[in-house]
Structure formats: structure tokens, C-alpha cells
């Protein structure tokens, strides 16, 4: 089993198409990242990315940037108690 990994993707506004897609369809950016990292077997056919192998966590926009966060292999993560000390 692979080690849990949190991935942060930062998309700059100067890449307008990617920036817009990162905000409107972040799952498509996750698919591109997984391909680049050679994790093709984790690509979600329905674009949900809600499994312990690959879980979409958040998207946030701070103009001129869009931030995407997703986890790989984090079976222990539970968004209901992740804010508690020692649970994140």
C-alpha cells in the first residue's frame, strides 16, 4: 500500500483555460495530474474522486490563483473530524 499523500495544485490566471477549468471542473484537473503522476488506475470514470485511493478535498480561488487539494491513499481521513488535533 502506498503512503498517504496530500496534493496541492496551483493554477495561475495567466493560463486562462486551465484556470477556468480548475474552478469550474476541478475533477478534470485532477485527472490530468493523475496521468502525469502515472496513476492512471486511480482515474475516476464518473469524475467523483471520493474514494480512499483518490479523494477530492477542496477548491478555492484567490484571484489570480485557483488552489485544488486532493488526497491519494489516505484511508484514515474523515472530513467530519479532520479539524480535531491529531485527526488530520
Gaussian input, Z-matrix of N, CA and C with variables (Angstrom, degrees):
# hf/3-21g

backbone

0 1
 N
 C     1     B1
 C     2     B2     1     A1
 N     3     B3     2     A2     1     D1
 C     4     B4     3     A3     2     D2
 C     5     B5     4     A4     3     D3
 N     6     B6     5     A5     4     D4
 C     7     B7     6     A6     5     D5
 C     8     B8     7     A7     6     D6
 N     9     B9     8     A8     7     D7
 C    10    B10     9     A9     8     D8
 C    11    B11    10    A10     9     D9
 N    12    B12    11    A11    10    D10
 C    13    B13    12    A12    11    D11
 C    14    B14    13    A13    12    D12
 N    15    B15    14    A14    13    D13
 C    16    B16    15    A15    14    D14
 C    17    B17    16    A16    15    D15
 N    18    B18    17    A17    16    D16
 C    19    B19    18    A18    17    D17
 C    20    B20    19    A19    18    D18
 N    21    B21    20    A20    19    D19
 C    22    B22    21    A21    20    D20
 C    23    B23    22    A22    21    D21
 N    24    B24    23    A23    22    D22
 C    25    B25    24    A24    23    D23
 C    26    B26    25    A25    24    D24
 N    27    B27    26    A26    25    D25
 C    28    B28    27    A27    26    D26
 C    29    B29    28    A28    27    D27
 N    30    B30    29    A29    28    D28
 C    31    B31    30    A30    29    D29
 C    32    B32    31    A31    30    D30
 N    33    B33    32    A32    31    D31
 C    34    B34    33    A33    32    D32
 C    35    B35    34    A34    33    D33
 N    36    B36    35    A35    34    D34
 C    37    B37    36    A36    35    D35
 C    38    B38    37    A37    36    D36
 N    39    B39    38    A38    37    D37
 C    40    B40    39    A39    38    D38
 C    41    B41    40    A40    39    D39
 N    42    B42    41    A41    40    D40
 C    43    B43    42    A42    41    D41
 C    44    B44    43    A43    42    D42
 N    45    B45    44    A44    43    D43
 C    46    B46    45    A45    44    D44
 C    47    B47    46    A46    45    D45
 N    48    B48    47    A47    46    D46
 C    49    B49    48    A48    47    D47
 C    50    B50    49    A49    48    D48
 N    51    B51    50    A50    49    D49
 C    52    B52    51    A51    50    D50
 C    53    B53    52    A52    51    D51
 N    54    B54    53    A53    52    D52
 C    55    B55    54    A54    53    D53
 C    56    B56    55    A55    54    D54
 N    57    B57    56    A56    55    D55
 C    58    B58    57    A57    56    D56
 C    59    B59    58    A58    57    D57
 N    60    B60    59    A59    58    D58
 C    61    B61    60    A60    59    D59
 C    62    B62    61    A61    60    D60
 N    63    B63    62    A62    61    D61
 C    64    B64    63    A63    62    D62
 C    65    B65    64    A64    63    D63
 N    66    B66    65    A65    64    D64
 C    67    B67    66    A66    65    D65
 C    68    B68    67    A67    66    D66
 N    69    B69    68    A68    67    D67
 C    70    B70    69    A69    68    D68
 C    71    B71    70    A70    69    D69
 N    72    B72    71    A71    70    D70
 C    73    B73    72    A72    71    D71
 C    74    B74    73    A73    72    D72
 N    75    B75    74    A74    73    D73
 C    76    B76    75    A75    74    D74
 C    77    B77    76    A76    75    D75
 N    78    B78    77    A77    76    D76
 C    79    B79    78    A78    77    D77
 C    80    B80    79    A79    78    D78
 N    81    B81    80    A80    79    D79
 C    82    B82    81    A81    80    D80
 C    83    B83    82    A82    81    D81
 N    84    B84    83    A83    82    D82
 C    85    B85    84    A84    83    D83
 C    86    B86    85    A85    84    D84
 N    87    B87    86    A86    85    D85
 C    88    B88    87    A87    86    D86
 C    89    B89    88    A88    87    D87
 N    90    B90    89    A89    88    D88
 C    91    B91    90    A90    89    D89
 C    92    B92    91    A91    90    D90
 N    93    B93    92    A92    91    D91
 C    94    B94    93    A93    92    D92
 C    95    B95    94    A94    93    D93
 N    96    B96    95    A95    94    D94
 C    97    B97    96    A96    95    D95
 C    98    B98    97    A97    96    D96
 N    99    B99    98    A98    97    D97
 C   100   B100    99    A99    98    D98
 C   101   B101   100   A100    99    D99
 N   102   B102   101   A101   100   D100
 C   103   B103   102   A102   101   D101
 C   104   B104   103   A103   102   D102
 N   105   B105   104   A104   103   D103
 C   106   B106   105   A105   104   D104
 C   107   B107   106   A106   105   D105
 N   108   B108   107   A107   106   D106
 C   109   B109   108   A108   107   D107
 C   110   B110   109   A109   108   D108
 N   111   B111   110   A110   109   D109
 C   112   B112   111   A111   110   D110
 C   113   B113   112   A112   111   D111
 N   114   B114   113   A113   112   D112
 C   115   B115   114   A114   113   D113
 C   116   B116   115   A115   114   D114
 N   117   B117   116   A116   115   D115
 C   118   B118   117   A117   116   D116
 C   119   B119   118   A118   117   D117
 N   120   B120   119   A119   118   D118
 C   121   B121   120   A120   119   D119
 C   122   B122   121   A121   120   D120
 N   123   B123   122   A122   121   D121
 C   124   B124   123   A123   122   D122
 C   125   B125   124   A124   123   D123
 N   126   B126   125   A125   124   D124
 C   127   B127   126   A126   125   D125
 C   128   B128   127   A127   126   D126
 N   129   B129   128   A128   127   D127
 C   130   B130   129   A129   128   D128
 C   131   B131   130   A130   129   D129
 N   132   B132   131   A131   130   D130
 C   133   B133   132   A132   131   D131
 C   134   B134   133   A133   132   D132
 N   135   B135   134   A134   133   D133
 C   136   B136   135   A135   134   D134
 C   137   B137   136   A136   135   D135
 N   138   B138   137   A137   136   D136
 C   139   B139   138   A138   137   D137
 C   140   B140   139   A139   138   D138
 N   141   B141   140   A140   139   D139
 C   142   B142   141   A141   140   D140
 C   143   B143   142   A142   141   D141
 N   144   B144   143   A143   142   D142
 C   145   B145   144   A144   143   D143
 C   146   B146   145   A145   144   D144
 N   147   B147   146   A146   145   D145
 C   148   B148   147   A147   146   D146
 C   149   B149   148   A148   147   D147
 N   150   B150   149   A149   148   D148
 C   151   B151   150   A150   149   D149
 C   152   B152   151   A151   150   D150
 N   153   B153   152   A152   151   D151
 C   154   B154   153   A153   152   D152
 C   155   B155   154   A154   153   D153
 N   156   B156   155   A155   154   D154
 C   157   B157   156   A156   155   D155
 C   158   B158   157   A157   156   D156
 N   159   B159   158   A158   157   D157
 C   160   B160   159   A159   158   D158
 C   161   B161   160   A160   159   D159
 N   162   B162   161   A161   160   D160
 C   163   B163   162   A162   161   D161
 C   164   B164   163   A163   162   D162
 N   165   B165   164   A164   163   D163
 C   166   B166   165   A165   164   D164
 C   167   B167   166   A166   165   D165
 N   168   B168   167   A167   166   D166
 C   169   B169   168   A168   167   D167
 C   170   B170   169   A169   168   D168
 N   171   B171   170   A170   169   D169
 C   172   B172   171   A171   170   D170
 C   173   B173   172   A172   171   D171
 N   174   B174   173   A173   172   D172
 C   175   B175   174   A174   173   D173
 C   176   B176   175   A175   174   D174
 N   177   B177   176   A176   175   D175
 C   178   B178   177   A177   176   D176
 C   179   B179   178   A178   177   D177
 N   180   B180   179   A179   178   D178
 C   181   B181   180   A180   179   D179
 C   182   B182   181   A181   180   D180
 N   183   B183   182   A182   181   D181
 C   184   B184   183   A183   182   D182
 C   185   B185   184   A184   183   D183
 N   186   B186   185   A185   184   D184
 C   187   B187   186   A186   185   D185
 C   188   B188   187   A187   186   D186
 N   189   B189   188   A188   187   D187
 C   190   B190   189   A189   188   D188
 C   191   B191   190   A190   189   D189
 N   192   B192   191   A191   190   D190
 C   193   B193   192   A192   191   D191
 C   194   B194   193   A193   192   D192
 N   195   B195   194   A194   193   D193
 C   196   B196   195   A195   194   D194
 C   197   B197   196   A196   195   D195
 N   198   B198   197   A197   196   D196
 C   199   B199   198   A198   197   D197
 C   200   B200   199   A199   198   D198
 N   201   B201   200   A200   199   D199
 C   202   B202   201   A201   200   D200
 C   203   B203   202   A202   201   D201
 N   204   B204   203   A203   202   D202
 C   205   B205   204   A204   203   D203
 C   206   B206   205   A205   204   D204
 N   207   B207   206   A206   205   D205
 C   208   B208   207   A207   206   D206
 C   209   B209   208   A208   207   D207
 N   210   B210   209   A209   208   D208
 C   211   B211   210   A210   209   D209
 C   212   B212   211   A211   210   D210
 N   213   B213   212   A212   211   D211
 C   214   B214   213   A213   212   D212
 C   215   B215   214   A214   213   D213
 N   216   B216   215   A215   214   D214
 C   217   B217   216   A216   215   D215
 C   218   B218   217   A217   216   D216
 N   219   B219   218   A218   217   D217
 C   220   B220   219   A219   218   D218
 C   221   B221   220   A220   219   D219
 N   222   B222   221   A221   220   D220
 C   223   B223   222   A222   221   D221
 C   224   B224   223   A223   222   D222
 N   225   B225   224   A224   223   D223
 C   226   B226   225   A225   224   D224
 C   227   B227   226   A226   225   D225
 N   228   B228   227   A227   226   D226
 C   229   B229   228   A228   227   D227
 C   230   B230   229   A229   228   D228
 N   231   B231   230   A230   229   D229
 C   232   B232   231   A231   230   D230
 C   233   B233   232   A232   231   D231
 N   234   B234   233   A233   232   D232
 C   235   B235   234   A234   233   D233
 C   236   B236   235   A235   234   D234
 N   237   B237   236   A236   235   D235
 C   238   B238   237   A237   236   D236
 C   239   B239   238   A238   237   D237
 N   240   B240   239   A239   238   D238
 C   241   B241   240   A240   239   D239
 C   242   B242   241   A241   240   D240
 N   243   B243   242   A242   241   D241
 C   244   B244   243   A243   242   D242
 C   245   B245   244   A244   243   D243
 N   246   B246   245   A245   244   D244
 C   247   B247   246   A246   245   D245
 C   248   B248   247   A247   246   D246
 N   249   B249   248   A248   247   D247
 C   250   B250   249   A249   248   D248
 C   251   B251   250   A250   249   D249
 N   252   B252   251   A251   250   D250
 C   253   B253   252   A252   251   D251
 C   254   B254   253   A253   252   D252
 N   255   B255   254   A254   253   D253
 C   256   B256   255   A255   254   D254
 C   257   B257   256   A256   255   D255
 N   258   B258   257   A257   256   D256
 C   259   B259   258   A258   257   D257
 C   260   B260   259   A259   258   D258
 N   261   B261   260   A260   259   D259
 C   262   B262   261   A261   260   D260
 C   263   B263   262   A262   261   D261

   B1=1.4486
   B2=1.5359
   B3=1.2819
   B4=1.4579
   B5=1.5286
   B6=1.3144
   B7=1.4621
   B8=1.5240
   B9=1.3442
   B10=1.4596
   B11=1.5272
   B12=1.3172
   B13=1.4583
   B14=1.5209
   B15=1.3385
   B16=1.4685
   B17=1.5193
   B18=1.3258
   B19=1.4600
   B20=1.5227
   B21=1.3182
   B22=1.4589
   B23=1.5194
   B24=1.3282
   B25=1.4638
   B26=1.5277
   B27=1.3256
   B28=1.4605
   B29=1.5191
   B30=1.3347
   B31=1.4633
   B32=1.5207
   B33=1.3276
   B34=1.4624
   B35=1.5224
   B36=1.3154
   B37=1.4638
   B38=1.5233
   B39=1.3299
   B40=1.4679
   B41=1.5267
   B42=1.3234
   B43=1.4622
   B44=1.5281
   B45=1.3260
   B46=1.4562
   B47=1.5224
   B48=1.3224
   B49=1.4675
   B50=1.5282
   B51=1.3201
   B52=1.4647
   B53=1.5146
   B54=1.3221
   B55=1.4678
   B56=1.5266
   B57=1.3248
   B58=1.4641
   B59=1.5305
   B60=1.3176
   B61=1.4597
   B62=1.5306
   B63=1.3223
   B64=1.4660
   B65=1.5213
   B66=1.3218
   B67=1.4637
   B68=1.5324
   B69=1.3194
   B70=1.4661
   B71=1.5248
   B72=1.3288
   B73=1.4647
   B74=1.5301
   B75=1.3273
   B76=1.4707
   B77=1.5260
   B78=1.3292
   B79=1.4605
   B80=1.5219
   B81=1.3275
   B82=1.4662
   B83=1.5239
   B84=1.3268
   B85=1.4686
   B86=1.5299
   B87=1.3227
   B88=1.4721
   B89=1.5186
   B90=1.3312
   B91=1.4611
   B92=1.5237
   B93=1.3244
   B94=1.4743
   B95=1.5222
   B96=1.3381
   B97=1.4681
   B98=1.5230
   B99=1.3295
   B100=1.4624
   B101=1.5212
   B102=1.3206
   B103=1.4725
   B104=1.5202
   B105=1.3308
   B106=1.4769
   B107=1.5229
   B108=1.3396
   B109=1.4648
   B110=1.5377
   B111=1.3282
   B112=1.4666
   B113=1.5317
   B114=1.3345
   B115=1.4583
   B116=1.5276
   B117=1.3053
   B118=1.4668
   B119=1.5311
   B120=1.3275
   B121=1.4585
   B122=1.5353
   B123=1.3421
   B124=1.4667
   B125=1.5238
   B126=1.3191
   B127=1.4615
   B128=1.5233
   B129=1.3227
   B130=1.4619
   B131=1.5177
   B132=1.3240
   B133=1.4602
   B134=1.5269
   B135=1.3322
   B136=1.4716
   B137=1.5275
   B138=1.3217
   B139=1.4766
   B140=1.5277
   B141=1.3317
   B142=1.4633
   B143=1.5227
   B144=1.3031
   B145=1.4649
   B146=1.5198
   B147=1.3195
   B148=1.4521
   B149=1.5256
   B150=1.3171
   B151=1.4611
   B152=1.5259
   B153=1.2980
   B154=1.4630
   B155=1.5272
   B156=1.3321
   B157=1.4646
   B158=1.5278
   B159=1.3156
   B160=1.4684
   B161=1.5264
   B162=1.3289
   B163=1.4645
   B164=1.5232
   B165=1.3276
   B166=1.4637
   B167=1.5270
   B168=1.3308
   B169=1.4605
   B170=1.5277
   B171=1.3392
   B172=1.4645
   B173=1.5203
   B174=1.3343
   B175=1.4596
   B176=1.5242
   B177=1.3116
   B178=1.4583
   B179=1.5198
   B180=1.3143
   B181=1.4644
   B182=1.5195
   B183=1.3251
   B184=1.4543
   B185=1.5175
   B186=1.3229
   B187=1.4644
   B188=1.5246
   B189=1.2895
   B190=1.4597
   B191=1.5319
   B192=1.3298
   B193=1.4679
   B194=1.5269
   B195=1.3348
   B196=1.4628
   B197=1.5308
   B198=1.3297
   B199=1.4561
   B200=1.5259
   B201=1.3215
   B202=1.4665
   B203=1.5193
   B204=1.3105
   B205=1.4634
   B206=1.5261
   B207=1.3337
   B208=1.4615
   B209=1.5121
   B210=1.3199
   B211=1.4642
   B212=1.5132
   B213=1.3253
   B214=1.4652
   B215=1.5234
   B216=1.3110
   B217=1.4672
   B218=1.5335
   B219=1.3089
   B220=1.4642
   B221=1.5300
   B222=1.3249
   B223=1.4632
   B224=1.5242
   B225=1.3171
   B226=1.4599
   B227=1.5230
   B228=1.3297
   B229=1.4654
   B230=1.5180
   B231=1.3295
   B232=1.4653
   B233=1.5209
   B234=1.3227
   B235=1.4639
   B236=1.5282
   B237=1.3060
   B238=1.4625
   B239=1.5196
   B240=1.3302
   B241=1.4694
   B242=1.5301
   B243=1.3132
   B244=1.4676
   B245=1.5216
   B246=1.3126
   B247=1.4723
   B248=1.5284
   B249=1.3050
   B250=1.4649
   B251=1.5363
   B252=1.3117
   B253=1.4668
   B254=1.5299
   B255=1.3314
   B256=1.4470
   B257=1.5252
   B258=1.3288
   B259=1.4691
   B260=1.5023
   B261=1.3066
   B262=1.4649
   B263=1.5039
   A1=109.29
   A2=115.51
   A3=121.47
   A4=111.04
   A5=116.42
   A6=121.85
   A7=110.42
   A8=117.33
   A9=119.96
   A10=110.66
   A11=115.38
   A12=121.49
   A13=109.15
   A14=116.19
   A15=120.97
   A16=107.19
   A17=115.86
   A18=121.36
   A19=109.68
   A20=115.10
   A21=122.87
   A22=107.61
   A23=115.72
   A24=122.18
   A25=106.84
   A26=116.72
   A27=121.68
   A28=107.92
   A29=115.39
   A30=121.03
   A31=108.01
   A32=116.24
   A33=121.80
   A34=111.17
   A35=115.77
   A36=122.44
   A37=111.73
   A38=118.01
   A39=119.26
   A40=111.52
   A41=117.40
   A42=122.71
   A43=106.71
   A44=116.36
   A45=123.02
   A46=113.77
   A47=118.28
   A48=119.76
   A49=111.14
   A50=115.91
   A51=120.43
   A52=112.11
   A53=116.17
   A54=121.60
   A55=110.00
   A56=116.13
   A57=120.86
   A58=110.30
   A59=116.81
   A60=120.12
   A61=110.89
   A62=117.38
   A63=120.23
   A64=111.05
   A65=116.56
   A66=120.12
   A67=111.53
   A68=117.51
   A69=122.22
   A70=113.61
   A71=116.90
   A72=122.02
   A73=110.30
   A74=117.50
   A75=119.86
   A76=113.28
   A77=117.10
   A78=119.62
   A79=111.63
   A80=117.62
   A81=119.91
   A82=111.15
   A83=116.99
   A84=120.39
   A85=109.19
   A86=117.21
   A87=120.74
   A88=109.75
   A89=117.52
   A90=120.90
   A91=110.66
   A92=117.96
   A93=121.55
   A94=111.31
   A95=116.65
   A96=120.61
   A97=110.02
   A98=117.28
   A99=119.95
   A100=111.72
   A101=116.75
   A102=119.77
   A103=110.98
   A104=116.80
   A105=120.45
   A106=111.86
   A107=116.22
   A108=121.09
   A109=112.49
   A110=116.24
   A111=122.99
   A112=112.30
   A113=115.83
   A114=122.33
   A115=109.38
   A116=116.87
   A117=121.13
   A118=111.98
   A119=117.40
   A120=120.69
   A121=112.60
   A122=117.66
   A123=121.22
   A124=113.02
   A125=117.37
   A126=120.43
   A127=109.45
   A128=114.88
   A129=122.18
   A130=110.31
   A131=116.60
   A132=120.69
   A133=111.99
   A134=116.99
   A135=119.98
   A136=112.61
   A137=117.62
   A138=123.46
   A139=114.24
   A140=118.05
   A141=118.07
   A142=112.81
   A143=118.38
   A144=122.94
   A145=110.95
   A146=115.88
   A147=121.57
   A148=110.20
   A149=115.31
   A150=120.46
   A151=107.39
   A152=116.57
   A153=119.07
   A154=111.76
   A155=117.55
   A156=120.13
   A157=112.31
   A158=117.20
   A159=121.12
   A160=108.32
   A161=115.61
   A162=120.46
   A163=110.34
   A164=115.56
   A165=122.67
   A166=108.02
   A167=116.34
   A168=120.95
   A169=111.91
   A170=117.29
   A171=118.53
   A172=111.85
   A173=114.05
   A174=121.85
   A175=105.90
   A176=115.97
   A177=120.90
   A178=108.96
   A179=115.16
   A180=119.67
   A181=109.06
   A182=114.45
   A183=123.45
   A184=104.06
   A185=116.14
   A186=119.65
   A187=109.61
   A188=118.25
   A189=130.81
   A190=114.18
   A191=118.80
   A192=121.79
   A193=111.19
   A194=115.43
   A195=122.37
   A196=106.38
   A197=116.09
   A198=122.80
   A199=109.14
   A200=116.65
   A201=122.98
   A202=107.98
   A203=116.15
   A204=120.51
   A205=108.17
   A206=114.78
   A207=119.26
   A208=109.37
   A209=114.90
   A210=122.29
   A211=110.53
   A212=114.35
   A213=121.90
   A214=108.11
   A215=116.29
   A216=123.82
   A217=113.73
   A218=117.61
   A219=120.90
   A220=109.40
   A221=115.79
   A222=120.99
   A223=112.08
   A224=118.13
   A225=122.18
   A226=113.33
   A227=118.71
   A228=121.33
   A229=111.35
   A230=115.30
   A231=122.39
   A232=106.85
   A233=116.83
   A234=119.78
   A235=112.98
   A236=117.93
   A237=120.52
   A238=113.15
   A239=117.42
   A240=118.99
   A241=112.91
   A242=117.41
   A243=121.25
   A244=112.88
   A245=118.01
   A246=121.92
   A247=112.14
   A248=117.95
   A249=121.71
   A250=110.94
   A251=115.65
   A252=120.82
   A253=110.23
   A254=115.66
   A255=121.11
   A256=115.06
   A257=117.89
   A258=121.68
   A259=113.47
   A260=119.16
   A261=119.60
   A262=111.17
   D1=141.92
   D2=-178.30
   D3=-81.44
   D4=156.57
   D5=178.50
   D6=-72.69
   D7=143.84
   D8=175.95
   D9=-60.72
   D10=136.73
   D11=-178.05
   D12=-138.59
   D13=129.83
   D14=173.71
   D15=-100.93
   D16=131.02
   D17=-176.90
   D18=-115.43
   D19=130.21
   D20=175.23
   D21=-111.23
   D22=126.49
   D23=177.16
   D24=-114.84
   D25=127.62
   D26=178.44
   D27=-114.56
   D28=123.00
   D29=-179.88
   D30=-114.19
   D31=124.24
   D32=-178.26
   D33=-87.89
   D34=150.62
   D35=-179.08
   D36=-62.59
   D37=-25.85
   D38=-178.74
   D39=-63.99
   D40=-19.01
   D41=172.42
   D42=-100.28
   D43=72.46
   D44=-167.42
   D45=-54.19
   D46=-44.82
   D47=-179.21
   D48=-63.26
   D49=-45.97
   D50=179.35
   D51=-66.79
   D52=-37.04
   D53=179.93
   D54=-64.07
   D55=-45.89
   D56=179.35
   D57=-65.19
   D58=-43.21
   D59=179.36
   D60=-65.54
   D61=-37.85
   D62=179.53
   D63=-60.16
   D64=-35.31
   D65=179.21
   D66=-81.79
   D67=-45.52
   D68=-174.53
   D69=-79.70
   D70=-35.95
   D71=-176.02
   D72=-140.20
   D73=66.77
   D74=-175.20
   D75=-59.70
   D76=-27.44
   D77=-179.42
   D78=-62.94
   D79=-30.79
   D80=178.30
   D81=-69.77
   D82=-33.41
   D83=174.99
   D84=-67.73
   D85=-41.18
   D86=177.48
   D87=-59.08
   D88=-42.54
   D89=177.78
   D90=-58.51
   D91=-44.41
   D92=178.87
   D93=-61.77
   D94=-42.51
   D95=-179.73
   D96=-64.79
   D97=-44.11
   D98=179.37
   D99=-60.59
   D100=-38.47
   D101=176.76
   D102=-63.95
   D103=-43.87
   D104=179.64
   D105=-63.02
   D106=-34.04
   D107=-179.36
   D108=-86.57
   D109=2.20
   D110=179.65
   D111=63.64
   D112=38.00
   D113=173.58
   D114=-109.51
   D115=48.14
   D116=-177.95
   D117=-57.39
   D118=-32.21
   D119=-178.38
   D120=-68.13
   D121=-12.18
   D122=178.39
   D123=-94.44
   D124=-5.11
   D125=-176.54
   D126=-67.07
   D127=126.15
   D128=-178.32
   D129=-82.01
   D130=124.62
   D131=179.95
   D132=-69.62
   D133=-24.86
   D134=-179.60
   D135=-106.78
   D136=11.61
   D137=176.65
   D138=59.20
   D139=29.06
   D140=179.81
   D141=-90.00
   D142=-40.20
   D143=-179.07
   D144=49.31
   D145=61.36
   D146=178.73
   D147=-137.85
   D148=56.30
   D149=175.63
   D150=-129.57
   D151=170.47
   D152=179.89
   D153=-69.73
   D154=-19.52
   D155=177.87
   D156=-78.00
   D157=-37.79
   D158=178.78
   D159=-150.97
   D160=111.89
   D161=-175.99
   D162=-124.51
   D163=122.48
   D164=174.09
   D165=-70.65
   D166=125.97
   D167=-175.85
   D168=-103.51
   D169=-51.47
   D170=-173.50
   D171=-161.95
   D172=156.32
   D173=168.53
   D174=-134.85
   D175=135.75
   D176=179.30
   D177=-143.87
   D178=144.94
   D179=-179.44
   D180=-117.92
   D181=124.53
   D182=170.88
   D183=-124.29
   D184=93.14
   D185=-175.46
   D186=-47.54
   D187=130.37
   D188=10.78
   D189=-98.29
   D190=27.31
   D191=-175.92
   D192=-120.73
   D193=150.51
   D194=168.58
   D195=-119.81
   D196=130.51
   D197=179.15
   D198=-108.62
   D199=129.33
   D200=174.54
   D201=-117.25
   D202=138.63
   D203=177.74
   D204=-129.35
   D205=132.41
   D206=173.02
   D207=-147.61
   D208=156.08
   D209=-178.88
   D210=-108.57
   D211=147.12
   D212=170.41
   D213=-118.49
   D214=131.36
   D215=172.58
   D216=59.27
   D217=31.80
   D218=-179.60
   D219=-101.90
   D220=79.04
   D221=-175.73
   D222=-72.11
   D223=-19.77
   D224=-177.86
   D225=-85.41
   D226=-13.47
   D227=-174.55
   D228=-70.50
   D229=130.64
   D230=175.78
   D231=-134.27
   D232=113.57
   D233=-175.62
   D234=-64.24
   D235=-17.80
   D236=-179.42
   D237=-73.90
   D238=-27.20
   D239=179.66
   D240=-126.16
   D241=13.68
   D242=-177.86
   D243=-63.94
   D244=-20.54
   D245=179.75
   D246=-79.17
   D247=-10.60
   D248=-178.74
   D249=-84.30
   D250=146.60
   D251=-179.24
   D252=-56.73
   D253=132.99
   D254=177.64
   D255=79.38
   D256=0.47
   D257=-177.55
   D258=-109.40
   D259=-0.62
   D260=-175.35
   D261=-96.37

